[in-house]
């Protein structure tokens, strides 16, 4: 093998591998290309079928025309026989023989073309069904590919998760919850202590205020009592108080 042949094979192999990788990674593109190629061939086949049908119709028209002319010649031959016209009879027999041969050829040709038209029409229907089948296969395979890709992605995600990491995450979560519970208990305890002190202060303040109020009320009552007694004494001595001189005698 020459050097250039080896280079050519190497390049061909490289591009084949590259195309193969592209096809594996893009199955939709491959299916669409195959479907479009079949649709293109179907269009070409339609043209061929149309040509065969046109040839069949043309052959059938010519066959009908020649058959009608043959029937006319045979009728004319009967007239020539009745008239005893030898020249006309011989000419008609010659034409009848030629037409019979042509009609026979046209019959064979029509049968062949008709068989070809039927076969081409069946092939066209089969091609159409193959395209529809390929479309159904495309949808089914792409759905399977999407499902497999999703499953593979999930599996890769699960494989990427470490059990140790999960355990550590759970431990951190548990510690965080315990810490929040402890902080909540401490906050509750501090609040209870403050509330207790506030209640004690309020009770002492209330007691002190009550003592002061009671002492004030006692003084007010004592003052009222003394004032009432003084008023009573004053009303019992109309002359009022007398002044006493030296020796205790009244002046």
C-alpha positions as CSV (number, residue, x, y, z in Angstrom):
1,X,0.0,0.0,0.0
2,X,1.4,3.4,-1.0
3,X,1.9,6.3,1.3
4,X,-0.9,8.4,-0.2
5,X,-3.3,5.4,0.0
6,X,-2.6,5.1,3.7
7,X,-3.1,8.8,4.2
8,X,-6.4,8.6,2.3
9,X,-7.6,5.6,4.3
10,X,-6.6,7.4,7.5
11,X,-8.5,10.6,6.6
12,X,-11.5,8.5,5.5
13,X,-11.4,6.6,8.8
14,X,-11.1,9.8,10.8
15,X,-14.1,11.4,9.1
16,X,-16.1,8.2,9.3
17,X,-15.5,8.1,13.1
18,X,-16.3,11.8,13.4
19,X,-19.6,11.3,11.5
20,X,-20.4,8.3,13.6
21,X,-19.9,10.2,16.8
22,X,-22.1,13.0,15.4
23,X,-24.8,10.5,14.5
24,X,-24.7,8.9,17.9
25,X,-25.1,12.2,19.6
26,X,-27.8,13.5,17.3
27,X,-30.2,10.7,16.5
28,X,-33.0,13.1,15.5
29,X,-30.8,14.5,12.7
30,X,-30.1,11.0,11.4
31,X,-33.7,10.0,11.4
32,X,-34.7,13.3,9.7
33,X,-32.1,12.8,7.0
34,X,-33.2,9.2,6.4
35,X,-36.9,10.3,6.2
36,X,-36.1,13.2,3.8
37,X,-34.1,10.9,1.6
38,X,-37.0,8.5,1.3
39,X,-39.4,11.4,0.7
40,X,-37.1,12.5,-2.2
41,X,-37.0,9.0,-3.7
42,X,-40.8,8.8,-3.2
43,X,-41.2,12.0,-5.3
44,X,-39.0,10.4,-8.0
45,X,-41.0,7.2,-7.9
46,X,-44.2,9.2,-8.3
47,X,-42.9,10.7,-11.5
48,X,-42.0,7.2,-12.8
49,X,-45.4,5.9,-11.8
50,X,-47.1,8.8,-13.6
51,X,-45.0,8.1,-16.7
52,X,-46.0,4.5,-16.7
53,X,-49.6,5.3,-16.2
54,X,-49.4,7.8,-19.1
55,X,-47.8,5.1,-21.3
56,X,-50.5,2.6,-20.3
57,X,-53.3,5.1,-21.1
58,X,-51.7,6.0,-24.5
59,X,-51.3,2.3,-25.4
60,X,-54.9,1.6,-24.4
61,X,-56.2,4.5,-26.5
62,X,-54.2,3.3,-29.5
63,X,-55.4,-0.3,-28.9
64,X,-59.0,0.8,-28.8
65,X,-58.5,2.9,-32.0
66,X,-56.9,0.0,-33.9
67,X,-59.5,-2.4,-32.6
68,X,-62.3,-0.1,-33.8
69,X,-60.6,0.3,-37.2
70,X,-60.2,-3.5,-37.5
71,X,-63.9,-4.0,-36.8
72,X,-64.6,-1.4,-39.5
73,X,-62.4,-3.2,-42.0
74,X,-64.0,-6.5,-41.3
75,X,-67.4,-4.9,-41.9
76,X,-66.1,-3.5,-45.2
77,X,-64.8,-6.9,-46.2
78,X,-68.3,-8.3,-45.8
79,X,-69.6,-5.6,-48.2
80,X,-66.8,-6.4,-50.7
81,X,-67.7,-10.1,-50.5
82,X,-71.3,-9.3,-51.2
83,X,-70.3,-7.1,-54.1
84,X,-67.8,-9.5,-55.4
85,X,-65.2,-6.7,-55.4
86,X,-61.9,-8.7,-55.6
87,X,-59.6,-5.8,-55.6
88,X,-61.2,-4.2,-52.6
89,X,-61.5,-7.5,-50.8
90,X,-57.8,-8.3,-51.3
91,X,-56.8,-4.8,-50.1
92,X,-59.0,-5.1,-47.0
93,X,-57.6,-8.5,-46.2
94,X,-54.1,-7.1,-46.3
95,X,-55.0,-4.2,-44.0
96,X,-56.9,-6.5,-41.7
97,X,-53.9,-8.8,-41.4
98,X,-51.7,-5.8,-40.6
99,X,-54.1,-4.5,-38.0
100,X,-54.6,-7.9,-36.4
101,X,-50.8,-8.1,-35.9
102,X,-50.7,-4.5,-34.5
103,X,-53.6,-5.2,-32.2
104,X,-51.9,-8.3,-30.9
105,X,-48.7,-6.3,-30.3
106,X,-50.7,-3.5,-28.6
107,X,-52.5,-6.1,-26.4
108,X,-49.2,-7.5,-25.3
109,X,-47.7,-4.1,-24.7
110,X,-50.8,-2.9,-22.8
111,X,-50.7,-6.0,-20.6
112,X,-47.0,-5.4,-19.9
113,X,-47.4,-1.7,-19.2
114,X,-50.4,-2.4,-17.0
115,X,-48.5,-4.9,-14.9
116,X,-45.7,-2.4,-14.6
117,X,-48.2,0.3,-13.5
118,X,-49.7,-1.9,-10.9
119,X,-46.3,-2.9,-9.6
120,X,-45.1,0.7,-9.5
121,X,-48.3,1.7,-7.6
122,X,-47.8,-1.0,-5.1
123,X,-44.1,0.1,-4.7
124,X,-45.3,3.7,-4.2
125,X,-47.7,2.6,-1.4
126,X,-45.0,0.5,0.2
127,X,-42.6,3.4,0.1
128,X,-45.2,5.6,1.7
129,X,-45.8,3.1,4.4
130,X,-42.1,2.7,4.9
131,X,-41.8,6.5,5.5
132,X,-44.7,6.4,8.0
133,X,-43.1,3.4,9.7
134,X,-39.8,5.2,9.9
135,X,-41.5,8.3,11.4
136,X,-43.2,6.1,14.0
137,X,-39.8,4.5,14.7
138,X,-38.2,7.9,15.0
139,X,-40.8,9.1,17.6
140,X,-40.5,5.9,19.6
141,X,-36.7,5.7,19.5
142,X,-36.3,9.4,20.4
143,X,-38.7,9.0,23.3
144,X,-36.6,6.0,24.5
145,X,-33.4,7.9,24.0
146,X,-34.8,10.8,26.1
147,X,-35.9,8.4,28.8
148,X,-32.5,6.7,28.9
149,X,-30.7,10.1,29.0
150,X,-32.8,11.2,31.9
151,X,-32.2,7.9,33.7
152,X,-28.5,8.1,33.1
153,X,-28.4,11.7,34.3
154,X,-30.2,10.7,37.5
155,X,-27.8,7.8,38.0
156,X,-24.8,10.0,37.5
157,X,-26.2,12.5,40.0
158,X,-26.8,9.7,42.5
159,X,-23.3,8.3,41.9
160,X,-21.8,11.7,42.5
161,X,-23.3,11.9,46.0
162,X,-21.1,10.7,48.8
163,X,-22.7,8.9,51.7
164,X,-20.1,10.4,54.0
165,X,-21.1,13.8,52.8
166,X,-24.7,13.0,53.5
167,X,-23.9,11.8,57.0
168,X,-21.9,14.9,57.7
169,X,-24.7,17.1,56.4
170,X,-27.1,15.4,58.7
171,X,-24.8,15.8,61.6
172,X,-24.4,19.5,60.9
173,X,-28.2,19.8,60.7
174,X,-28.8,18.0,64.0
175,X,-26.1,20.1,65.7
176,X,-27.7,23.3,64.4
177,X,-31.2,22.2,65.6
178,X,-29.8,21.3,69.0
179,X,-28.0,24.7,69.2
180,X,-31.2,26.5,68.4
181,X,-33.1,24.5,71.0
182,X,-30.4,25.4,73.7
183,X,-30.5,29.0,72.7
184,X,-34.3,29.0,73.0
185,X,-34.1,27.5,76.4
186,X,-31.5,30.0,77.5
187,X,-33.6,32.9,76.2
188,X,-36.6,31.5,78.1
189,X,-34.6,31.2,81.3
190,X,-33.2,34.7,81.0
191,X,-36.6,36.1,80.4
192,X,-38.0,34.2,83.4
193,X,-35.2,35.6,85.6
194,X,-35.9,39.1,84.5
195,X,-39.6,38.7,85.0
196,X,-39.0,37.4,88.5
197,X,-36.8,40.4,89.4
198,X,-39.4,42.8,88.0
199,X,-42.1,41.2,90.0
200,X,-40.0,41.4,93.2
201,X,-39.2,45.1,92.5
202,X,-42.8,45.9,91.9
203,X,-43.9,44.1,95.1
204,X,-41.3,46.0,97.2
205,X,-42.3,49.2,95.5
206,X,-45.9,48.5,96.2
207,X,-45.2,47.7,99.8
208,X,-43.1,50.8,100.4
209,X,-45.8,53.0,98.8
210,X,-48.4,51.4,101.0
211,X,-46.4,52.0,104.1
212,X,-45.9,55.6,103.2
213,X,-49.6,56.0,102.4
214,X,-50.6,54.4,105.6
215,X,-48.3,56.6,107.7
216,X,-49.6,59.7,105.9
217,X,-53.2,58.6,106.6
218,X,-52.4,58.0,110.3
219,X,-50.9,61.5,110.6
220,X,-54.0,63.0,108.9
221,X,-56.3,61.1,111.2
222,X,-54.3,62.1,114.3
223,X,-54.4,65.7,113.2
224,X,-58.1,65.6,112.6
225,X,-58.6,64.0,116.0
226,X,-56.5,66.7,117.8
227,X,-58.4,69.4,116.0
228,X,-61.7,67.9,117.0
229,X,-60.6,67.6,120.6
230,X,-59.4,71.2,120.7
231,X,-62.7,72.4,119.2
232,X,-64.6,70.5,121.9
233,X,-62.5,72.1,124.7
234,X,-63.0,75.5,123.2
235,X,-66.8,75.1,123.1
236,X,-66.9,73.9,126.7
237,X,-65.3,77.2,128.1
238,X,-67.2,80.2,126.7
239,X,-64.9,82.8,128.4
240,X,-62.1,81.4,126.7
241,X,-58.8,80.9,128.2
242,X,-57.8,83.2,131.2
243,X,-54.5,84.8,131.7
244,X,-52.8,84.1,134.9
245,X,-50.5,86.4,136.7
246,X,-47.7,85.8,139.0
247,X,-48.4,83.3,141.6
248,X,-51.0,81.5,139.5
249,X,-53.8,84.0,140.1
250,X,-56.2,85.1,137.5
251,X,-56.0,88.6,136.4
